[in-house]
Amino acid sequence: MTREVTQVTHPDDNCRPATSWRRATAAFHAWRTRRQEHAPPTSDTGSPAPEPVPGANTLWRMRTTVQDEPGSLAALCGALAGLRVDILSLQTHPLAAGTVDEFLLRGPGGLPASEVATAVRSAGGTDTWIERADAHDLVDAPTRVLGLAARTALDSAELPLALRQLLGRCTIRSRPAPAGVGRAVGDVPVEGALDDTVMRLRGPEGGVITVERPYLPFTPTEFARARALVELDARLGPRLPHGRDVLTLAEGSDITVRRADTRDLEAARAMQERCSARTLKLRYHGPVRDADRYLNHLLSPRYGRTLAVQTASGRLVGLGHLLWDGDETEVALLVEDAWQRRGVGAQLLSRLVAMAVDAGCSSVYAVTQASNTGMVAAMRGLGLPLDYQVEEGTLVITARLGEAVVTSAEELGSASAS
């Protein structure tokens, strides 16, 4: 089970279980709606200024629209200079009327964003947006885009993350093409479509990738960059890093942890057939007969990353999923009954969390039931701050990622990052 907030982590409606599933998840979706706001980040214009620190500087990312005429940019630069704000980088996004200028600024530590925005407005800038930046923003745009392309080329699961890093805070939804239909969902043209704060792109498998950023319209330049990244992904086809870890459990059995995708579908189905009805119900929270309908979707790198556990004989005995969900990320585990209570789930979960840290996620959550003591124990075993939400039998455990996870991620080895 997962939340339908950003990256969709369920199959299409034709594959959804019957009404009993919807009743079981209604309370959870209500909780998610109350918790998740679709609004600009609090660090945007209007946020309180940081406490002044003598000699300190603050980095800002700013966008504003100016008239496409001589002297307009000079007036803007003069206004910033009057506040002792340095321009570290500048990108221009031409529009049909005017130009969107994107700045990386460095200003005095006590300077509030509202004062910068006011000065820009007085110099002729309109639709100004500003937020705090950090050292990662010092990388110039061409270098950043090339780095994102390289990451995408190595791993199909990187595409949603690359789009988020390319476009900033945004909502990404992936919709597969309906079965038996030779065109994309919504009949999106091959070249994609841009509509102010929403862009739609043809997905590599014929579906649609929808990107929405309600607080900041997309420019044609950003649309072209995103489309080029998706086209690169489509040309390269399915791909996964080949790293794997061979581990020895406390009892002495050796297991191999590796990345998995839809090519492991048959092995995953065979594992599910060996699982008890109780194990499948704890994992999928719905009718057991519908469990295998989700596998193709869950194993797709378009919606996240999957780790598989194999025995020395090569049999699949466990799956761990890291499913993209916007600013949050779901973790889910399924371990064959005969291999439960042997540390397999803990090994999977620790690696999934390390992968979430590597992807820049701020938290991970697991949707389960209070009776699923194995999952609860595995989450507690992470040693992270945990939040618990319970409604009508559904338990949501959210782990906030921090320094302790970063340290453990660096110690995990190649399976967590490759």
C-alpha positions in Angstrom: 0.0 0.0 0.0 1.2 3.4 -0.7 0.1 7.0 -0.9 -1.0 8.5 -4.2 0.5 11.9 -3.6 3.2 12.3 -6.2 4.9 9.3 -7.8 2.1 6.8 -8.3 3.0 3.5 -6.7 -0.1 1.5 -7.6 -1.1 -0.1 -10.9 -3.8 1.6 -12.9 -7.5 1.3 -11.9 -8.1 -1.8 -13.9 -5.7 -3.7 -11.6 -7.1 -2.4 -8.3 -8.6 -4.8 -5.8 -12.3 -4.8 -5.0 -14.2 -2.5 -2.7 -12.8 -4.2 0.4 -9.4 -2.7 -0.5 -10.8 0.8 -0.8 -12.6 0.5 2.6 -9.3 -0.6 4.2 -7.4 2.3 2.8 -9.9 5.1 3.0 -8.8 6.2 6.5 -5.2 6.2 5.4 -5.8 8.5 2.4 -7.8 10.9 4.6 -4.8 11.0 7.0 -2.4 11.7 4.1 -4.6 14.5 2.7 -4.6 16.3 6.1 -0.8 15.8 6.4 0.4 16.6 2.9 0.0 20.2 1.8 0.4 21.3 -1.9 1.9 24.7 -1.3 5.2 26.6 -1.7 8.0 25.7 0.7 8.1 27.8 3.8 11.5 29.1 2.9 10.1 31.2 0.0 9.6 34.9 0.1 8.1 36.1 3.3 9.9 33.7 5.6 11.5 35.2 8.6 15.1 36.3 8.1 17.8 34.3 9.9 19.5 35.6 13.0 22.3 38.0 11.9 25.8 36.5 12.2 28.7 39.0 11.9 30.5 38.4 8.6 28.1 35.6 7.5 26.5 35.4 4.0 23.3 33.8 2.7 22.8 32.1 -0.6 19.5 32.7 -2.5 18.0 31.3 -5.6 15.8 33.9 -7.3 13.7 34.1 -10.5 12.1 37.2 -11.9 10.6 38.2 -15.2 12.0 41.3 -16.9 11.2 43.2 -20.1 13.2 42.1 -23.1 14.7 45.5 -23.8 18.0 47.2 -23.3 18.8 48.3 -19.8 16.3 46.1 -18.0 18.9 43.6 -16.7 21.3 46.5 -15.8 18.5 48.1 -13.6 18.0 44.8 -11.8 21.7 44.3 -11.2 21.9 47.9 -9.8 19.1 47.2 -7.4 20.8 44.1 -6.1 24.2 45.9 -5.8 22.4 48.5 -3.6 21.7 45.8 -1.1 25.3 44.5 -1.3 24.1 41.3 -3.0 26.5 39.6 -5.4 25.3 37.7 -8.5 27.1 34.4 -8.6 25.4 33.0 -11.7 22.7 34.0 -14.1 20.6 31.9 -16.5 18.1 33.4 -19.0 14.9 31.7 -20.1 13.5 33.5 -23.1 9.7 33.8 -23.4 7.4 35.1 -26.1 7.2 38.4 -24.2 10.0 39.2 -21.7 12.7 37.0 -20.2 12.8 35.0 -17.0 16.2 35.5 -15.3 17.3 32.9 -12.8 20.0 34.1 -10.3 22.2 32.5 -7.7 22.8 35.3 -5.2 25.0 35.9 -2.2 23.9 38.5 0.3 24.5 39.7 3.9 23.4 37.1 6.5 20.7 39.3 8.0 19.1 40.4 4.7 15.5 39.1 4.5 14.1 37.6 1.3 11.3 40.2 1.3 13.7 43.1 1.1 15.4 41.5 -1.9 12.1 40.9 -3.6 11.0 44.5 -3.0 14.2 45.9 -4.5 13.8 43.6 -7.6 10.2 44.7 -8.0 11.2 48.4 -7.8 13.7 47.7 -10.6 11.1 46.3 -13.0 11.1 42.6 -12.1 7.7 40.8 -11.9 6.5 37.4 -10.7 9.6 37.3 -8.4 10.2 34.0 -6.6 13.1 33.5 -4.1 14.2 30.8 -1.7 17.3 29.9 0.3 20.0 28.0 -1.6 22.9 25.9 -0.4 26.4 25.0 -1.6 25.0 22.4 -4.1 23.5 25.3 -6.1 27.0 26.6 -6.8 27.4 24.0 -9.5 26.7 25.6 -12.9 23.7 24.4 -14.9 25.5 22.6 -17.7 27.6 20.6 -15.2 24.5 19.7 -13.2 22.5 18.6 -16.2 25.4 16.4 -17.4 25.7 14.8 -14.0 21.9 14.1 -14.0 22.2 12.5 -17.4 25.1 10.3 -16.3 23.1 9.1 -13.3 20.1 8.4 -15.4 22.2 6.5 -17.9 23.3 4.1 -15.3 20.0 3.4 -13.6 16.4 3.5 -14.9 15.2 4.3 -11.4 17.0 7.6 -11.4 14.7 9.3 -13.9 12.1 10.7 -11.3 14.9 11.8 -9.0 16.8 13.5 -11.9 13.7 15.4 -12.9 13.2 16.6 -9.4 16.8 17.8 -9.1 16.5 19.4 -12.5 13.3 21.3 -11.9 13.3 21.8 -8.1 10.4 21.1 -5.8 7.7 19.5 -8.0 5.1 16.8 -8.1 5.8 13.9 -10.5 3.2 11.3 -11.5 3.8 8.4 -13.8 0.8 6.8 -15.5 1.3 3.6 -17.5 -0.4 3.2 -20.9 -3.6 1.2 -20.7 -3.3 -2.5 -21.6 -3.8 -3.1 -25.3 -3.7 0.6 -26.2 -1.0 1.8 -28.6 -1.0 5.4 -27.5 -0.1 7.3 -24.3 -2.6 8.0 -21.5 -4.5 11.2 -22.3 -3.2 11.2 -25.9 -0.2 13.3 -25.1 1.7 14.2 -28.3 5.1 12.7 -28.8 6.8 16.1 -28.2 5.0 16.5 -24.9 2.9 19.4 -23.7 3.6 22.4 -21.6 0.8 24.3 -19.8 2.1 27.0 -17.4 2.8 25.0 -14.2 2.2 21.5 -15.7 4.2 19.6 -18.2 3.3 16.2 -19.6 5.9 14.0 -21.3 5.6 10.7 -23.2 7.0 8.0 -20.9 9.6 5.6 -22.2 7.1 2.7 -22.2 4.2 4.7 -23.8 2.7 6.1 -20.6 2.7 9.7 -19.4 5.0 11.5 -17.0 3.2 14.5 -15.5 5.3 17.1 -13.7 3.6 19.9 -11.7 5.1 22.8 -9.9 2.2 25.0 -8.7 4.2 27.8 -7.2 6.4 28.5 -10.2 5.5 28.2 -13.9 7.8 26.1 -16.1 9.7 27.9 -18.9 10.2 26.5 -22.4 13.9 26.0 -21.5 13.1 23.8 -18.6 10.6 21.9 -20.7 13.2 21.2 -23.3 15.7 20.0 -20.7 13.2 17.6 -19.1 12.1 16.2 -22.4 15.7 15.6 -23.4 16.3 13.7 -20.1 13.2 11.5 -20.7 14.3 10.9 -24.3 17.7 9.8 -23.2 16.1 7.4 -20.7 13.9 5.9 -23.4 16.7 5.4 -25.9 18.8 3.5 -23.3 16.1 1.0 -22.4 15.9 -1.1 -19.2 19.1 -1.0 -17.2 20.3 -1.6 -13.6 23.6 -1.4 -11.8 25.1 -4.8 -11.4 26.6 -4.5 -7.8 25.6 -7.1 -5.2 26.5 -8.0 -1.6 27.0 -11.5 -0.3 26.1 -11.7 3.4 26.2 -14.3 6.1 23.3 -14.4 8.5 23.8 -15.0 12.2 22.7 -18.7 11.7 25.4 -19.2 9.0 23.3 -19.1 5.8 24.7 -17.0 2.9 22.4 -14.6 1.0 22.9 -12.3 -1.9 21.3 -8.8 -2.0 21.1 -7.2 -5.4 18.9 -4.8 -7.5 15.9 -6.2 -9.2 13.4 -5.1 -11.9 10.6 -6.5 -14.0 13.0 -9.2 -15.4 12.6 -10.9 -12.0 8.8 -11.0 -12.3 8.5 -14.8 -12.6 10.9 -15.5 -9.7 9.0 -13.0 -7.6 5.6 -14.6 -8.4 7.1 -18.0 -7.5 8.2 -16.6 -4.1 4.7 -15.1 -3.5 3.2 -18.5 -4.2 5.3 -20.0 -1.4 4.2 -17.3 1.0 1.3 -17.9 3.4 -1.9 -16.0 3.1 -1.1 -14.1 6.3 2.2 -12.9 5.0 0.7 -11.6 1.8 -2.1 -9.9 3.7 0.3 -8.1 6.0 2.3 -6.9 3.0 -0.6 -5.9 0.6 -3.4 -5.1 3.1 -6.0 -6.5 0.8 -7.4 -9.6 -0.9 -4.6 -12.2 -1.2 -5.8 -13.1 -4.7 -4.8 -9.6 -5.9 -1.2 -9.8 -4.7 0.5 -10.8 -7.9 -1.3 -8.0 -9.9 1.0 -5.5 -8.2 4.4 -7.1 -8.9 5.0 -5.8 -12.4 4.3 -2.3 -11.2 6.4 -2.6 -8.0 9.3 -4.1 -9.8 9.3 -1.2 -12.4 12.2 1.2 -11.9 9.9 4.0 -13.0 8.4 4.0 -9.5 11.4 3.3 -7.3 14.1 0.8 -6.6 13.8 -2.9 -5.6 16.3 -5.1 -3.8 16.0 -8.9 -4.1 17.4 -11.5 -1.7 18.6 -14.8 -3.2 19.8 -17.9 -1.5 23.1 -19.6 -2.4 21.1 -21.8 -4.8 19.7 -18.7 -6.6 16.1 -18.8 -5.3 14.4 -15.5 -4.5 13.3 -15.4 -0.9 12.8 -11.6 -0.2 11.9 -8.3 -1.9 12.4 -4.8 -0.6 10.9 -1.8 -2.3 11.8 1.9 -2.1 8.9 3.7 -3.8 9.2 7.4 -4.8 6.5 9.5 -3.2 7.5 13.1 -3.7 9.2 14.6 -0.6 8.6 11.3 1.2 9.5 7.7 0.2 7.8 4.4 1.1 9.6 1.3 2.1 8.0 -2.1 1.9 9.2 -5.6 2.6 8.1 -9.1 1.7 10.1 -12.1 3.0 9.1 -15.7 2.4 7.8 -17.4 5.5 10.6 -19.9 5.8 13.2 -17.0 5.9 11.4 -14.7 8.4 12.9 -13.9 11.8 16.4 -14.6 10.4 17.5 -11.0 9.8 16.6 -10.9 6.1 14.1 -8.0 6.5 16.5 -6.0 8.6 19.3 -6.3 6.0 16.8 -5.2 3.2 15.5 -2.3 5.2 18.9 -0.9 6.2 19.9 -0.9 2.5 16.7 0.7 1.4 17.2 3.5 3.9 20.8 4.0 2.7 19.5 4.3 -0.8 16.9 6.8 0.3 19.7 8.9 1.9 21.7 8.7 -1.3 18.7 9.9 -3.2 18.3 12.9 -0.9 15.1 11.8 0.8 14.3 13.4 4.2 12.2 10.5 5.5 10.9 7.1 4.7 7.6 5.6 5.8 6.2 2.1 6.0 2.4 1.3 5.8 1.6 -1.8 7.8 -0.5 -3.1 10.7 0.2 -3.2 14.4 0.1 -7.0 14.2 3.1 -7.0 11.8 5.7 -7.2 14.6 8.5 -8.0 12.2 8.1 -4.8 10.3 7.7 -2.7 13.4 10.8 -4.3 14.9 12.8 -3.7 11.7 11.9 0.0 11.7 12.8 0.4 15.3 16.1 -1.4 14.6 17.1 1.5 12.3 17.9 3.6 15.4 16.1 6.6 13.9 13.5 9.0 15.3 10.1 7.4 14.4 6.6 8.9 14.1 3.5 6.6 14.5 0.1 7.2 13.0 -2.8 4.8 13.5 -6.2 5.0 12.0 -8.7 2.1 11.7 -6.1 -0.6 12.0 -3.6 1.0 9.5 -0.2 1.8 11.1 2.1 4.3 9.3 5.6 4.5 10.7 7.8 7.4 9.5 11.5 7.5 10.0 13.3 10.8 9.8 16.6 10.5 8.2 19.7 12.1 9.7 23.4 12.0 10.4 23.2 8.5 11.8 21.8 7.1 8.6 24.3 8.9 6.5 27.1 7.2 8.4 25.5 3.8 8.2 24.9 4.3 4.5 28.5 4.8 3.8 29.4 1.6 5.6 26.9 -0.6 3.8 28.9 -1.4 0.7 27.9 -1.6 -3.0 24.4 -3.0 -2.7 23.1 0.2 -1.2 24.3 2.4 -4.0 24.7 0.1 -7.0 
